[in-house]
Amino acid sequence: MRVIPGARAGRVIVRALLASVLALHALAAPAAAAAPEECNPKKGTLKLPASEPWAQKRLDIKNAWRLTRGAGVRIAVVDSGADYRHPQLSIAKIIDETHTGHTDCVGHGTAVSGIIGARYVAGVPFHGVAPEASVVVVKQSNKSEGDINKLIDAINDAVSAKPKVINISVKAADHPNLKAAIQRALAQDVVVVAAAGNVDGPEDEDVPAYPAAYEGVLAVGAATPDGRRADSSNAATPVGVLGPGTDITAPWPGGAYMRGLEGTSFAAPYVAGTAALVRARFPQLDQEQVRRRIIATADGAAGAGTGAGMVNPLLALTAVLPYERGGMPVVAEPPASALPADAVAKVPPRDEHAVGIAMAVGTGVMLAIMLTAAFALLIPQARRRRWRPGRMA
């Protein structure tokens, strides 16, 4: 997603990519609200291929479920709302900053929410990363573009909902109030996951995306099935890890699905879901430790905008890192200070006089042993001959 400065003072327009995501569970009908001017998300499909999407296979999500499915962890999704009637989505709460109702008029928020927490349904190839996590949706826009002030309010309201993880698949310009909202989230021990932004042309390549570029945020770039950074993924943002971000399948408004989605918007929720799994597995870790663990266990990559490489949920749940004690993850301690120059004694010089004496003593001892052995052999023989000389042969 990408943000462009608007014509009105004090506002920044946030341009987002369309996305898809659905889930099972129904939410009580929202209170009456002013209908948006337009609410026409693209039409999805009800047909999915028989095989799992490549992203789910690559991340080996079902294998990670042997340890946890994210139960007990609340995730806030700051986006365009969500289709809470979708059969795979289970939305715990929707907070509407637009005051236009809970309907997702873009599809983006439904997709992101579903990638994070869509329930597993037998016979349906799609599922979320953390299907037992509790998802709170904070609606900040009815369009693919939005108001920076609404985004800031949405993040603040998301923090007030006391989540353990916040996903922000939005690209905006730097703003002091946006930075303050992110710092508040981090201070409240929230793992903040944000999309690194997409490159729509050469003019975007050197422009970092916010809030992903703020310190302490886990910025996510988009990867292709072979693990390399997608051409559309912004390399100017300081990326922590990559997530699947091309040819993505996800739930969509109307109980449907959308295929062929692309962008860091859809890579970020794979990482946010992984953060939920880690927080469920290791509740004693703080947000900084969770972020470090996800980065440390990524698959590895090279080149600008790739960070530590593709996120690896199973390794994030099982790895014992070099700086851990007793199998419990901890933040790495600072390296010990260097020893002073005189801490180790120097080797003394060779004492030639002492060496000479030792060799002489050693030689004398050897001669004495040899003479003693000779006498022990010859004297008994001489006694048997009564000390007479032996005959010549």
C-alpha positions as CSV (number, residue, x, y, z in Angstrom):
1,M,0.0,0.0,0.0
2,R,1.0,3.6,-0.5
3,V,0.2,7.1,0.8
4,I,0.3,10.3,-1.2
5,P,0.0,13.8,0.3
6,G,-3.5,15.3,-0.2
7,A,-4.5,18.7,-1.3
8,R,-6.2,19.5,2.0
9,A,-3.9,20.7,4.8
10,G,-3.2,18.3,7.6
11,R,-4.2,15.2,5.6
12,V,-2.4,12.5,3.8
13,I,-4.1,10.2,1.4
14,V,-3.5,6.5,1.9
15,R,-3.7,4.4,-1.2
16,A,-4.1,0.7,-0.4
17,L,-4.1,-2.4,-2.6
18,L,-7.2,-4.5,-2.9
19,A,-7.2,-7.7,-0.9
20,S,-9.2,-10.7,0.1
21,V,-10.0,-12.7,3.3
22,L,-13.0,-14.5,4.8
23,A,-13.8,-16.5,7.9
24,L,-16.4,-18.6,9.8
25,H,-18.5,-17.1,12.6
26,A,-21.2,-14.5,12.6
27,L,-21.2,-11.2,14.4
28,A,-24.3,-9.4,15.7
29,A,-25.6,-6.9,13.2
30,P,-24.0,-3.5,13.6
31,A,-25.9,-0.5,14.8
32,A,-27.3,1.8,12.1
33,A,-24.7,4.0,10.5
34,A,-24.5,6.4,7.5
35,A,-24.0,4.3,4.4
36,P,-20.8,5.0,2.4
37,E,-21.1,6.8,-0.9
38,E,-19.8,3.8,-2.7
39,C,-19.6,0.2,-1.6
40,N,-18.8,-2.0,-4.5
41,P,-15.9,-4.4,-3.8
42,K,-14.7,-6.5,-6.8
43,K,-16.6,-9.7,-7.3
44,G,-14.8,-12.8,-5.9
45,T,-15.1,-16.4,-6.7
46,L,-16.7,-19.3,-4.9
47,K,-14.5,-21.9,-6.6
48,L,-11.1,-22.7,-5.2
49,P,-8.5,-25.2,-6.5
50,A,-8.4,-28.6,-4.7
51,S,-4.8,-28.0,-3.6
52,E,-3.7,-25.7,-0.8
53,P,-2.4,-22.2,-1.9
54,W,1.4,-22.2,-2.2
55,A,1.8,-19.8,0.7
56,Q,0.3,-22.2,3.2
57,K,2.5,-25.1,1.9
58,R,5.7,-23.0,1.9
59,L,5.2,-21.8,5.5
60,D,4.2,-25.4,6.6
61,I,1.4,-23.8,8.8
62,K,-0.4,-27.0,9.7
63,N,2.8,-28.5,11.1
64,A,3.2,-25.5,13.3
65,W,-0.4,-26.1,14.6
66,R,0.9,-29.2,16.5
67,L,2.3,-26.7,19.0
68,T,-0.3,-23.9,18.9
69,R,-3.1,-22.4,16.8
70,G,-2.9,-19.0,18.5
71,A,-5.5,-19.5,21.2
72,G,-5.7,-16.7,23.8
73,V,-4.0,-14.1,21.6
74,R,-5.9,-11.0,20.4
75,I,-4.9,-9.5,17.1
76,A,-6.1,-6.1,15.9
77,V,-6.4,-5.5,12.1
78,V,-6.3,-1.8,11.1
79,D,-7.9,-1.8,7.6
80,S,-11.0,-1.4,5.5
81,G,-13.3,-3.5,7.7
82,A,-14.2,-7.1,7.2
83,D,-17.1,-9.3,6.0
84,Y,-18.0,-10.7,9.4
85,R,-20.6,-12.9,7.8
86,H,-18.1,-14.9,5.8
87,P,-18.3,-18.6,6.9
88,Q,-14.5,-18.8,7.6
89,L,-14.1,-15.5,9.5
90,S,-14.6,-15.2,13.3
91,I,-14.4,-11.5,14.2
92,A,-14.6,-10.8,17.9
93,K,-15.2,-7.0,17.4
94,I,-15.3,-4.3,14.8
95,I,-14.5,-0.7,15.6
96,D,-15.7,1.7,12.9
97,E,-13.7,5.0,12.6
98,T,-15.6,5.9,9.5
99,H,-19.1,5.7,11.1
100,T,-20.4,4.2,7.9
101,G,-21.1,0.6,9.2
102,H,-19.0,-2.6,9.3
103,T,-19.3,-3.5,5.6
104,D,-15.9,-3.9,3.9
105,C,-16.4,-1.9,0.7
106,V,-12.8,-2.6,-0.6
107,G,-12.2,-6.2,0.3
108,H,-8.7,-5.5,1.6
109,G,-9.6,-5.8,5.3
110,T,-11.5,-9.1,4.7
111,A,-8.5,-10.6,2.9
112,V,-6.0,-9.5,5.6
113,S,-8.2,-10.7,8.4
114,G,-8.7,-14.0,6.8
115,I,-5.0,-14.6,6.1
116,I,-4.4,-14.1,9.8
117,G,-7.2,-16.0,11.4
118,A,-9.5,-17.8,8.9
119,R,-10.9,-21.0,10.6
120,Y,-9.9,-24.4,9.3
121,V,-12.8,-26.1,7.6
122,A,-12.5,-29.7,6.3
123,G,-12.6,-29.7,2.5
124,V,-11.7,-26.0,2.2
125,P,-8.1,-25.6,1.0
126,F,-7.7,-22.1,2.4
127,H,-7.1,-21.4,6.1
128,G,-5.5,-18.7,8.2
129,V,-2.1,-18.8,10.0
130,A,-3.6,-18.5,13.6
131,P,-7.1,-19.8,13.3
132,E,-7.8,-19.8,17.1
133,A,-6.6,-16.2,17.6
134,S,-9.2,-13.5,18.4
135,V,-9.4,-10.9,15.6
136,V,-10.5,-7.3,16.3
137,V,-11.1,-5.3,13.1
138,V,-10.6,-1.5,13.2
139,K,-12.1,0.1,10.1
140,Q,-10.2,3.2,9.0
141,S,-11.4,3.7,5.4
142,N,-14.1,2.8,2.9
143,K,-11.9,3.2,-0.1
144,S,-8.5,2.2,-1.3
145,E,-7.4,5.6,-0.1
146,G,-7.8,7.0,3.3
147,D,-7.3,9.9,5.7
148,I,-4.1,9.9,7.8
149,N,-6.0,11.2,10.8
150,K,-8.4,8.3,10.6
151,L,-5.5,5.9,10.4
152,I,-3.9,7.4,13.5
153,D,-7.2,7.2,15.4
154,A,-7.7,3.6,14.3
155,I,-4.2,2.6,15.6
156,N,-4.9,4.3,19.0
157,D,-8.3,2.6,19.3
158,A,-6.6,-0.7,18.3
159,V,-4.1,-0.3,21.2
160,S,-7.0,0.5,23.6
161,A,-8.5,-2.9,22.6
162,K,-5.5,-4.5,24.3
163,P,-4.2,-6.8,21.5
164,K,-1.0,-8.7,21.6
165,V,-0.4,-8.0,17.9
166,I,-1.5,-5.2,15.5
167,N,-1.4,-5.7,11.7
168,I,-1.3,-2.5,9.6
169,S,-1.3,-3.2,5.9
170,V,-1.2,0.5,5.0
171,K,1.5,2.7,3.5
172,A,1.5,6.3,4.7
173,A,3.9,9.3,4.9
174,D,5.8,10.1,8.1
175,H,3.7,12.0,10.6
176,P,4.5,12.9,14.2
177,N,1.1,11.7,15.4
178,L,1.4,8.5,13.5
179,K,4.8,7.9,15.1
180,A,3.4,8.7,18.5
181,A,0.6,6.1,18.0
182,I,3.1,3.4,17.1
183,Q,5.3,4.3,20.1
184,R,2.3,4.0,22.3
185,A,1.5,0.5,20.9
186,L,5.1,-0.7,21.5
187,A,5.1,0.7,25.0
188,Q,1.9,-1.3,25.7
189,D,3.8,-4.5,24.7
190,V,2.1,-4.9,21.3
191,V,3.9,-6.5,18.4
192,V,3.4,-4.0,15.5
193,V,3.5,-5.7,12.0
194,A,3.3,-3.4,9.0
195,A,3.5,-3.7,5.2
196,A,6.7,-2.3,3.7
197,G,4.7,-0.8,0.8
198,N,4.5,-1.5,-2.9
199,V,6.5,0.1,-5.7
200,D,4.2,1.4,-8.4
201,G,6.9,3.1,-10.4
202,P,10.5,4.4,-10.3
203,E,9.4,7.4,-8.3
204,D,8.5,5.2,-5.4
205,E,11.7,3.2,-5.0
206,D,13.5,5.6,-2.6
207,V,10.5,6.4,-0.4
208,P,10.2,4.5,2.8
209,A,6.7,3.4,3.9
210,Y,5.3,4.4,7.3
211,P,4.5,3.1,9.9
212,A,6.7,0.2,8.7
213,A,9.8,2.3,8.7
214,Y,9.5,3.3,12.3
215,E,11.9,1.8,14.8
216,G,10.5,-1.2,16.6
217,V,8.0,-2.1,13.9
218,L,8.3,-5.5,12.2
219,A,8.3,-4.4,8.5
220,V,7.3,-7.0,6.0
221,G,8.2,-7.3,2.3
222,A,6.6,-9.5,-0.3
223,A,8.1,-12.7,-1.6
224,T,7.6,-14.9,-4.6
225,P,7.2,-18.7,-4.3
226,D,11.0,-19.2,-4.8
227,G,11.7,-17.0,-1.8
228,R,13.0,-13.9,-3.6
229,R,11.7,-10.4,-3.1
230,A,8.8,-9.5,-5.4
231,D,9.5,-6.7,-7.9
232,S,6.6,-4.8,-6.5
233,S,8.0,-4.9,-2.9
234,N,9.5,-1.6,-1.7
235,A,13.2,-2.0,-0.9
236,A,13.5,1.5,0.6
237,T,11.7,0.4,3.8
238,P,14.0,-1.3,6.3
239,V,12.4,-4.8,6.0
240,G,12.6,-7.3,8.9
241,V,11.3,-10.4,7.0
242,L,9.4,-11.4,3.9
243,G,6.0,-13.0,3.7
244,P,4.2,-14.6,0.7
245,G,3.1,-11.7,-1.5
246,T,2.4,-12.9,-5.0
247,D,-0.5,-15.0,-6.4
248,I,-2.2,-15.0,-3.0
249,T,-5.6,-16.5,-2.3
250,A,-7.7,-15.1,0.5
251,P,-11.3,-14.6,1.6
252,W,-13.4,-11.9,0.0
253,P,-16.7,-10.0,0.8
254,G,-19.8,-11.9,-0.1
255,G,-18.7,-15.2,1.3
256,A,-16.3,-15.5,-1.7
257,Y,-12.5,-15.7,-2.3
258,M,-10.1,-13.7,-4.4
259,R,-7.2,-15.2,-6.2
260,G,-4.1,-13.7,-7.7
261,L,-3.6,-11.0,-5.0
262,E,-0.2,-9.3,-4.8
263,G,1.6,-6.9,-2.5
264,T,3.1,-6.4,0.9
265,S,-0.4,-5.8,2.2
266,F,-1.0,-9.6,2.0
267,A,2.6,-10.5,3.1
268,A,2.2,-8.7,6.4
269,P,-0.7,-10.8,7.8
270,Y,1.3,-14.0,7.3
271,V,3.9,-12.5,9.6
272,A,1.3,-11.1,12.0
273,G,-0.3,-14.6,12.3
274,T,3.1,-16.0,13.0
275,A,3.6,-13.4,15.8
276,A,0.3,-14.6,17.3
277,L,1.5,-18.2,17.3
278,V,4.8,-17.1,19.0
279,R,2.9,-15.1,21.6
280,A,0.7,-18.1,22.3
281,R,3.6,-20.5,22.5
282,F,5.9,-18.2,24.6
283,P,3.6,-15.9,26.6
284,Q,6.6,-14.7,28.7
285,L,8.2,-13.0,25.8
286,D,7.7,-9.2,25.3
287,Q,7.1,-7.6,22.0
288,E,10.7,-6.9,21.3
289,Q,11.7,-10.5,21.9
290,V,8.9,-11.8,19.7
291,R,10.1,-9.5,16.9
292,R,13.7,-10.7,17.3
293,R,12.7,-14.3,17.3
294,I,10.7,-14.1,14.1
295,I,13.7,-12.3,12.4
296,A,16.3,-14.8,13.8
297,T,14.3,-17.8,12.6
298,A,13.6,-16.6,9.0
299,D,14.9,-18.6,6.1
300,G,17.6,-16.2,5.1
301,A,18.0,-14.1,2.0
302,A,20.3,-11.6,0.3
303,G,19.7,-8.2,-1.4
304,A,18.0,-5.0,-0.6
305,G,14.5,-5.2,0.9
306,T,14.7,-8.9,1.9
307,G,15.5,-8.5,5.6
308,A,16.2,-11.9,7.1
309,G,14.3,-13.7,4.4
310,M,11.0,-15.7,4.3
311,V,9.2,-16.0,7.7
312,N,9.3,-19.5,9.1
313,P,6.4,-20.2,11.6
314,L,7.5,-23.7,12.6
315,L,11.1,-22.6,13.3
316,A,9.9,-19.6,15.2
317,L,8.0,-21.9,17.5
318,T,10.8,-24.5,18.0
319,A,14.2,-23.0,17.6
320,V,16.5,-22.7,20.6
321,L,18.5,-19.6,19.7
322,P,22.2,-19.1,20.7
323,Y,21.2,-16.5,23.3
324,E,18.6,-18.6,25.0
325,R,19.1,-20.2,28.4
326,G,17.5,-23.5,29.4
327,G,15.4,-23.6,26.3
328,M,13.6,-20.4,27.2
329,P,14.0,-17.5,24.7
330,V,15.6,-14.4,26.1
331,V,16.9,-11.2,24.5
332,A,20.6,-11.6,23.7
333,E,22.9,-10.1,26.3
334,P,25.5,-7.5,25.3
335,P,29.0,-9.0,24.6
336,A,31.5,-9.0,27.5
337,S,34.0,-6.2,27.6
338,A,37.5,-7.0,26.4
339,L,40.1,-8.2,28.9
340,P,42.8,-5.7,30.0
341,A,46.2,-6.1,28.4
342,D,47.8,-7.4,31.6
343,A,45.1,-10.0,32.4
344,V,47.0,-12.9,30.9
345,A,50.7,-13.4,32.0
346,K,53.3,-13.6,29.3
347,V,55.4,-16.7,28.8
348,P,58.7,-16.4,30.7
349,P,62.0,-16.5,28.6
350,R,63.9,-19.8,28.3
351,D,66.4,-20.4,31.2
352,E,69.4,-22.0,29.5
353,H,71.4,-22.5,32.7
354,A,68.5,-24.4,34.3
355,V,68.1,-26.4,31.2
356,G,71.8,-27.4,31.2
357,I,71.6,-28.5,34.8
358,A,68.5,-30.5,34.2
359,M,70.1,-32.3,31.3
360,A,73.3,-33.1,33.3
361,V,71.3,-34.5,36.2
362,G,69.2,-36.5,33.8
363,T,72.3,-38.0,32.1
364,G,73.8,-38.9,35.5
365,V,70.7,-40.7,36.6
366,M,70.6,-42.7,33.4
367,L,74.2,-43.8,33.8
368,A,73.6,-44.8,37.4
369,I,70.6,-46.9,36.3
370,M,72.7,-48.6,33.6
371,L,75.6,-49.4,36.1
372,T,73.2,-50.8,38.6
373,A,71.6,-53.0,36.1
374,A,75.1,-54.3,34.9
375,F,76.2,-55.1,38.5
376,A,72.9,-56.9,39.2
377,L,73.7,-59.2,36.2
378,L,77.4,-59.8,36.6
379,I,77.9,-60.2,40.3
380,P,75.8,-63.4,40.6
381,Q,77.7,-65.0,37.8
382,A,81.0,-64.2,39.3
383,R,80.0,-65.7,42.6
384,R,79.0,-68.9,40.9
385,R,82.5,-69.2,39.4
386,R,84.0,-68.3,42.8
387,W,85.4,-65.1,41.3
388,R,87.6,-67.1,38.7
389,P,87.8,-65.7,35.2
390,G,85.6,-67.4,32.6
391,R,87.0,-69.6,29.8
392,M,87.5,-68.5,26.3
393,A,85.2,-70.2,23.8
